[in-house]
Amino acid sequence: MILLNDDYTTMEFVVAVIISVFHKDLFEATRVMLDVHRKGRGVVGTYTYDIAATKVNKVHEMARENGFPLKCVMEKA
């Protein structure tokens, strides 16, 4: 699963999403957020299809509720 960079979502919100949805610690969440920021995308994990789909929906729901355009996508492993 991959988070995609945009010009509006704050770094703090991305870290909060990674901690909340993907259960990463602050250090790992910050590392992934910096990949998103610097490389345009950051890998947050590998999951079965159903779990991945649920996590994508949760990320999009959290982003929408907070007024951010953050996107999360699934790629086949």
N, C-alpha and C positions, 0 to 999 in steps of 0.2 A: 504494500500500500504506500502511496506517495502523496505528500502534501505539495501543492503548487504555490509558487510565489505570486503575489499581486502587489500593486502599489498602495494599497489601503489598509490591509490587515496589520495590526501592530505586532511587533515581536513578542510582547508580553502576552497577547491573546493566543498566539501560536503556541507558546510554551504552556500556557494553561490548558489548551486543548490536548496537547500531547500528553500531559500529566493526567488529565481527566479521562480521556477516551482510550489512550494506549497504555496507561499505567506505567509510564517511564518516570524515573527519578529526575530531579531538577537538572542534574549534570547532563544526562542523556537527552532530556527534552531541549536543553539549551543547544547541545551539539546538533541535533536534528534541525532546530529552528535556524541555526547559522547556515546549515546546508541549504535550506529553503531560501534564505535571504541571499546567499552568495552564489549558489549554483542554479537557482530557479526551481529546485525541487529537493525534497528530502524524504528518504525512506523511513517509514515509521513501523514497519513490521511485515511479516508474512503470516497470512491467516487462511483458513478454509474459506470457500466462497461465501457461505452464509454469514459467517462472523465478519468477514471483510465488508459485505454489503451493509450489515447493521452498523458497523463503525463509520462507513462513509456517510450513511444517513445521519448519524449522531453528530459528526463533524459539521455537516451542512446545516443541521438544525441549530446547533450552537452558534454558528457563524451568522445565520439569518437572524436569530434572536438578538444578537449583539450588533447587527448592522454592518457586518463584514462580508466581503465576497470570497472568503477562503474556500478553496476547492481541494478535495481529496479524491484520488482516483485509484482504481484497482488495475493492476497489470498482471497478466498471467506469468507465473514463475517459471 
